[in-house]
Amino acid sequence: MAGNGYVDLDAAARLGITEPKAFIQKRFPNQDLVFLKTSCLGEQLFRQVKDSVEESLISPGWVDVGSLLPFGVSEDEVSLLLRQIPRTPDSVTFGSCIVSSSLMESLKHLFRPLMAEQSVKVIYPFYLDLKSKLIVSPAFGT
């Protein structure tokens, strides 16, 4: 735990430790450990992740939590970890990335003209096609 703040529970079991979770808790009694499905994060690594998430939410920013964790941490475990970190209700999560609401709003504002332009490009040809097919008969309504 002192090295990278991470222990792979499967690797500990392969080393002959029959109860890796109990062993780790006993070995590091004064640390607030975070146990995931197949790994354990030390207090310092968890705090680093939590601080990065909080910082990204305060500023108009984002963070990829997966990039802060050792390679062996799966996407499922990242999801479990993210449930333990408080976030603003309007922040957005995409996989292991958390995006602040203020960044989302500024991106929407920035891309609004492009969205309008693209929607015209996509919808207008359908409108013209539909209009050309709606030939009104001169006898209609008589």
C-alpha positions as CSV (number, residue, x, y, z in Angstrom):
1,M,0.0,0.0,0.0
2,A,2.9,2.3,0.6
3,G,4.1,2.2,-3.0
4,N,1.2,3.1,-5.3
5,G,-1.7,3.0,-2.8
6,Y,-3.3,0.0,-4.5
7,V,-3.5,-3.7,-3.9
8,D,-4.9,-6.2,-6.4
9,L,-6.8,-8.7,-4.2
10,D,-6.4,-11.5,-6.8
11,A,-2.6,-11.0,-6.8
12,A,-2.6,-11.2,-3.0
13,A,-4.6,-14.4,-3.1
14,R,-2.1,-15.8,-5.7
15,L,0.7,-15.0,-3.1
16,G,-1.0,-17.4,-0.7
17,I,-3.0,-14.9,1.4
18,T,-6.3,-16.7,1.9
19,E,-8.3,-13.7,3.1
20,P,-6.7,-10.7,1.4
21,K,-9.3,-8.2,2.6
22,A,-8.9,-9.1,6.3
23,F,-5.1,-9.3,5.9
24,I,-5.0,-5.8,4.4
25,Q,-7.2,-4.3,7.1
26,K,-5.1,-5.9,9.7
27,R,-1.8,-4.7,8.1
28,F,-3.1,-1.1,7.7
29,P,-5.4,-0.5,10.7
30,N,-5.0,3.2,10.7
31,Q,-5.9,3.8,7.1
32,D,-9.4,4.5,5.6
33,L,-9.2,1.8,2.9
34,V,-11.6,1.6,-0.1
35,F,-12.4,-1.9,-1.1
36,L,-13.7,-2.5,-4.6
37,K,-14.5,-5.9,-6.2
38,T,-11.0,-7.0,-7.0
39,S,-8.8,-4.3,-5.5
40,C,-8.2,-2.0,-2.6
41,L,-7.3,1.6,-2.7
42,G,-5.3,3.3,0.1
43,E,-6.4,6.5,1.8
44,Q,-4.0,8.7,-0.1
45,L,-4.9,7.4,-3.6
46,F,-8.6,7.7,-2.8
47,R,-8.1,11.3,-1.5
48,Q,-6.2,12.2,-4.7
49,V,-9.1,10.9,-6.8
50,K,-11.7,12.6,-4.7
51,D,-9.8,15.9,-4.7
52,S,-9.4,15.8,-8.5
53,V,-13.2,15.2,-8.9
54,E,-14.0,18.1,-6.6
55,E,-11.6,20.4,-8.3
56,S,-13.1,19.6,-11.8
57,L,-16.6,20.3,-10.5
58,I,-15.6,23.7,-8.9
59,S,-14.0,25.0,-12.1
60,P,-15.5,24.5,-15.5
61,G,-13.6,21.3,-16.0
62,W,-13.6,17.6,-16.3
63,V,-11.6,14.6,-15.1
64,D,-11.0,11.1,-16.3
65,V,-10.9,9.1,-13.0
66,G,-9.7,6.0,-14.8
67,S,-6.4,7.8,-15.7
68,L,-5.7,8.5,-12.0
69,L,-5.9,4.9,-11.1
70,P,-3.6,2.0,-11.6
71,F,-4.0,0.0,-14.8
72,G,-5.7,-3.0,-13.1
73,V,-8.7,-1.1,-11.9
74,S,-11.7,-2.1,-14.2
75,E,-14.5,0.2,-15.5
76,D,-16.9,-1.5,-13.1
77,E,-14.6,-0.7,-10.2
78,V,-14.3,2.9,-11.3
79,S,-18.1,3.1,-11.3
80,L,-18.2,1.7,-7.7
81,L,-15.6,4.2,-6.7
82,L,-17.5,7.1,-8.3
83,R,-20.5,6.2,-6.2
84,Q,-18.5,6.9,-3.1
85,I,-17.4,10.4,-4.2
86,P,-19.9,13.2,-3.7
87,R,-20.8,15.1,-6.8
88,T,-23.1,17.9,-7.8
89,P,-26.5,16.6,-9.0
90,D,-26.1,18.4,-12.4
91,S,-22.6,17.0,-13.1
92,V,-22.4,14.5,-16.0
93,T,-20.7,11.1,-15.9
94,F,-19.5,9.4,-19.1
95,G,-17.8,6.1,-18.2
96,S,-14.9,7.1,-16.0
97,C,-15.1,10.8,-16.9
98,I,-16.9,13.4,-14.9
99,V,-17.8,16.7,-16.5
100,S,-18.9,19.8,-14.5
101,S,-22.2,21.4,-15.3
102,S,-20.5,24.7,-16.0
103,L,-18.3,23.1,-18.7
104,M,-21.4,21.4,-20.2
105,E,-23.2,24.8,-20.3
106,S,-20.3,26.6,-21.9
107,L,-19.9,23.7,-24.5
108,K,-23.7,23.9,-25.3
109,H,-23.3,27.7,-25.8
110,L,-20.2,27.3,-27.9
111,F,-21.8,24.6,-30.1
112,R,-25.3,26.0,-30.4
113,P,-24.6,27.7,-33.8
114,L,-23.1,24.5,-35.2
115,M,-26.0,22.5,-34.0
116,A,-28.5,24.8,-35.7
117,E,-26.4,24.7,-38.9
118,Q,-26.2,20.9,-38.8
119,S,-29.9,20.5,-38.1
120,V,-30.8,22.6,-41.2
121,K,-28.4,20.5,-43.3
122,V,-30.0,17.3,-42.1
123,I,-33.7,18.3,-41.9
124,Y,-34.0,20.7,-44.9
125,P,-33.5,18.0,-47.6
126,F,-36.3,15.9,-46.0
127,Y,-38.5,19.0,-46.0
128,L,-37.9,19.6,-49.8
129,D,-38.5,16.0,-50.6
130,L,-41.7,16.0,-48.6
131,K,-42.8,19.2,-50.2
132,S,-42.2,17.9,-53.7
133,K,-44.3,14.8,-53.0
134,L,-47.2,16.9,-51.7
135,I,-48.7,17.9,-55.0
136,V,-52.0,19.4,-54.4
137,S,-54.6,18.6,-57.0
138,P,-56.5,21.6,-58.5
139,A,-59.7,19.7,-58.0
140,F,-59.0,19.4,-54.3
141,G,-61.6,21.2,-52.2
142,T,-64.1,21.6,-55.0
